[in-house]
Amino acid sequence: MYTVLVCDDDVAILDSVEIYLKLEGYNVLRAENGRQAIEQVTNNEVHCVILDIMMPGMDGLQATLTLRKKHNIPIILLSAKSEDTDKITGLSFGADDYVTKPFNPLELMARVKSQIRRYTSLGSMEVKEGVITTGGLSLDTGAKELTVDGAPVRLTATEYRIVALLMQNPGRVYNAEEIYERVWNEPGFSVENTVMVHIRRIREKIEINPRDPKYLKVVWGIGYKIEKY
């Protein structure tokens, strides 16, 4: 049974989301602020975190930053703000998804399922098991591990799937919609910002100079590629 942590300072939202998660068969942990959420993740095996952004003490963004130092579990942020800049900020802090309030509980459940599926499989796309290498990048698709010049790189499940997709065909350019549809398994409409933020996070992990990348390149107006060496 998978465990989902729900963190919100609104008890009514906690109660509601917990009911829907339990109906879907999940074990549910609760927290009312970011510090409690970190304690729950530290002391329990958690497969997905739902975090409200606006909370007293430690908010959801700070909790996300802290969790990302040690954990690659999926994080879904909840927020009453729906502007693209707010979504980009949330994803930049390390979240995997962003849901605006008020939300449809069934949509939230679908996003939880999708994130857990990617996390537990680390994205078993149509990738032949083996080692893919280009320059100093080496992706072991059996062990689901990426190294850069021999040093291991910690990736979230979403980041791993993006890297795996691009490294299967080094040099090939994928537009944002293609990446989203292959990685998120959902139709890709107006997804440029979401994909861009994840690409930026990957660059920060694999590039010596993310502003002058060696491996993960942007082909302006078209899409993204892993350089072939």
C-alpha positions as CSV (number, residue, x, y, z in Angstrom):
1,M,0.0,0.0,0.0
2,Y,1.4,3.4,-1.0
3,T,1.5,6.2,1.5
4,V,0.6,9.8,0.7
5,L,1.4,12.7,3.0
6,V,-1.1,15.6,3.0
7,C,0.0,18.9,4.5
8,D,-2.4,21.9,4.8
9,D,-3.2,24.2,7.7
10,D,-6.9,24.0,6.7
11,V,-8.3,21.0,8.6
12,A,-11.3,20.9,6.3
13,I,-9.1,20.4,3.3
14,L,-7.0,17.8,5.1
15,D,-10.2,15.8,6.0
16,S,-11.6,16.0,2.5
17,V,-8.4,15.0,0.7
18,E,-7.8,12.2,3.2
19,I,-11.2,10.7,2.5
20,Y,-10.6,10.6,-1.2
21,L,-7.1,9.2,-0.8
22,K,-8.4,6.4,1.4
23,L,-11.2,5.6,-1.1
24,E,-8.4,5.1,-3.6
25,G,-6.6,2.7,-1.3
26,Y,-3.8,4.9,0.0
27,N,-2.4,5.1,3.5
28,V,-2.6,8.7,4.6
29,L,-0.3,10.8,6.8
30,R,-1.2,14.3,7.9
31,A,0.7,17.5,8.7
32,E,-0.4,21.1,9.3
33,N,2.9,22.9,8.4
34,G,6.1,22.4,6.6
35,R,8.1,21.3,9.6
36,Q,5.6,18.6,10.4
37,A,5.7,17.4,6.8
38,I,9.5,17.1,6.9
39,E,9.2,15.1,10.2
40,Q,6.6,12.7,8.6
41,V,8.8,12.1,5.6
42,T,11.9,11.6,7.8
43,N,10.1,9.0,10.0
44,N,7.9,7.2,7.5
45,E,8.1,5.7,4.0
46,V,6.2,8.2,1.9
47,H,5.5,7.8,-1.9
48,C,3.9,11.2,-2.6
49,V,3.5,14.5,-0.8
50,I,0.7,17.0,-1.3
51,L,1.8,20.4,0.1
52,D,-0.1,23.6,0.5
53,I,2.1,26.6,-0.2
54,M,0.7,29.2,2.3
55,M,1.1,27.8,5.8
56,P,2.4,29.3,9.1
57,G,5.8,28.5,10.4
58,M,7.4,26.9,7.3
59,D,5.5,27.2,4.1
60,G,5.3,24.7,1.3
61,L,8.0,26.2,-0.8
62,Q,10.6,26.1,2.0
63,A,9.5,22.5,2.9
64,T,9.9,21.5,-0.8
65,L,13.5,22.9,-0.8
66,T,14.3,21.1,2.4
67,L,12.8,17.8,1.2
68,R,14.7,17.9,-2.1
69,K,18.0,17.9,-0.3
70,K,17.5,14.2,0.6
71,H,14.4,12.9,-1.2
72,N,13.2,12.5,-4.7
73,I,9.6,11.6,-3.9
74,P,6.9,13.3,-5.9
75,I,5.7,16.6,-4.5
76,I,2.4,18.2,-5.6
77,L,1.9,21.8,-4.5
78,L,-1.5,23.3,-3.7
79,S,-2.0,27.0,-4.0
80,A,-4.8,29.6,-4.4
81,K,-2.6,31.4,-6.8
82,S,-3.1,30.4,-10.5
83,E,-0.7,32.8,-12.3
84,D,2.0,31.1,-14.5
85,T,4.7,32.9,-12.5
86,D,3.5,31.2,-9.3
87,K,3.5,27.8,-11.0
88,I,7.0,28.4,-12.3
89,T,8.2,29.4,-8.9
90,G,6.7,26.2,-7.3
91,L,8.3,24.0,-10.0
92,S,11.6,25.8,-9.6
93,F,11.7,25.0,-5.9
94,G,11.6,21.3,-6.8
95,A,7.9,20.4,-7.0
96,D,6.7,17.9,-9.6
97,D,3.2,19.3,-10.1
98,Y,1.0,22.2,-9.1
99,V,-2.7,22.3,-8.5
100,T,-4.7,25.5,-7.9
101,K,-7.4,25.9,-5.3
102,P,-10.3,25.3,-5.5
103,F,-9.6,21.9,-7.1
104,N,-11.5,18.9,-8.2
105,P,-10.6,16.1,-5.8
106,L,-10.9,13.6,-8.7
107,E,-8.3,15.5,-10.7
108,L,-6.0,15.6,-7.6
109,M,-6.4,11.8,-7.2
110,A,-5.5,11.4,-10.9
111,R,-2.3,13.5,-10.4
112,V,-1.4,11.5,-7.3
113,K,-1.7,8.2,-9.2
114,S,0.3,9.6,-12.1
115,Q,3.1,10.8,-9.9
116,I,3.3,7.6,-7.8
117,R,3.3,5.5,-11.0
118,R,6.3,7.5,-12.3
119,Y,8.1,7.4,-9.0
120,T,7.7,3.7,-8.3
121,S,8.7,2.7,-11.9
122,L,11.1,5.6,-12.3
123,G,9.4,5.9,-15.7
124,S,9.7,2.5,-17.4
125,M,9.2,4.0,-20.9
126,E,10.2,2.1,-23.9
127,V,13.9,2.0,-23.0
128,K,16.1,-1.0,-23.6
129,E,18.0,-1.9,-20.5
130,G,21.6,-1.1,-20.8
131,V,24.0,1.9,-20.5
132,I,23.6,4.9,-22.7
133,T,26.6,7.2,-22.9
134,T,27.3,10.5,-24.5
135,G,30.4,12.4,-23.5
136,G,30.6,12.3,-19.7
137,L,26.9,11.5,-19.3
138,S,26.1,7.8,-18.6
139,L,22.6,6.6,-18.0
140,D,22.2,3.0,-16.6
141,T,18.6,2.3,-17.6
142,G,18.6,-1.0,-15.7
143,A,19.7,0.6,-12.4
144,K,17.9,3.9,-13.2
145,E,21.0,5.9,-12.4
146,L,22.7,8.8,-14.1
147,T,26.3,9.7,-13.6
148,V,28.3,12.8,-14.9
149,D,32.0,12.1,-15.3
150,G,31.5,9.1,-12.9
151,A,29.7,11.1,-10.2
152,P,26.1,10.0,-9.4
153,V,23.4,12.6,-9.9
154,R,20.2,12.6,-7.8
155,L,17.1,13.0,-10.1
156,T,13.5,13.0,-9.3
157,A,11.3,10.5,-11.2
158,T,10.2,13.2,-13.6
159,E,13.7,14.4,-14.2
160,Y,14.9,10.9,-14.8
161,R,12.2,10.3,-17.5
162,I,13.1,13.5,-19.3
163,V,16.8,12.5,-19.3
164,A,16.0,9.0,-20.4
165,L,13.8,10.2,-23.3
166,L,16.5,12.7,-24.6
167,M,19.4,10.3,-24.2
168,Q,17.7,7.5,-26.1
169,N,18.2,9.6,-29.2
170,P,21.1,12.1,-28.6
171,G,21.0,14.9,-31.1
172,R,17.3,14.6,-31.7
173,V,15.2,17.7,-30.9
174,Y,12.0,17.1,-28.9
175,N,9.6,20.0,-28.5
176,A,7.9,20.7,-25.2
177,E,4.6,19.1,-26.1
178,E,6.4,15.8,-27.1
179,I,8.4,15.8,-23.9
180,Y,5.3,16.4,-21.8
181,E,3.2,13.8,-23.5
182,R,5.9,11.1,-23.3
183,V,6.9,11.9,-19.7
184,W,3.6,13.0,-18.1
185,N,1.4,10.7,-20.2
186,E,-1.0,13.5,-20.7
187,P,-2.0,15.7,-23.6
188,G,0.5,18.6,-23.9
189,F,-1.2,22.0,-24.2
190,S,0.5,25.2,-23.1
191,V,3.1,23.2,-21.3
192,E,6.2,25.2,-22.3
193,N,6.8,26.7,-18.9
194,T,6.4,23.4,-17.0
195,V,8.9,21.6,-19.3
196,M,11.3,24.6,-19.2
197,V,11.5,24.6,-15.4
198,H,12.3,20.9,-15.3
199,I,14.9,21.3,-18.0
200,R,16.5,24.1,-16.0
201,R,16.6,21.9,-12.9
202,I,18.3,19.1,-14.8
203,R,20.9,21.5,-16.2
204,E,21.7,22.7,-12.7
205,K,22.5,19.1,-11.8
206,I,24.5,17.9,-14.8
207,E,26.2,21.0,-16.2
208,I,29.3,22.6,-14.9
209,N,28.0,25.9,-16.2
210,P,24.2,25.7,-16.6
211,R,24.2,29.0,-18.6
212,D,26.6,27.6,-21.1
213,P,25.5,23.9,-21.2
214,K,27.6,21.2,-22.7
215,Y,24.9,18.5,-22.8
216,L,21.3,19.7,-22.5
217,K,20.8,22.2,-25.3
218,V,17.9,24.5,-26.3
219,V,17.2,24.7,-30.0
220,W,15.4,28.1,-29.9
221,G,11.9,28.0,-31.2
222,I,11.9,24.2,-31.6
223,G,12.7,22.3,-28.4
224,Y,15.4,20.5,-26.4
225,K,18.1,17.9,-27.1
226,I,21.0,16.0,-25.5
227,E,24.1,16.7,-27.5
228,K,25.6,13.8,-29.2
229,Y,29.3,13.1,-28.6
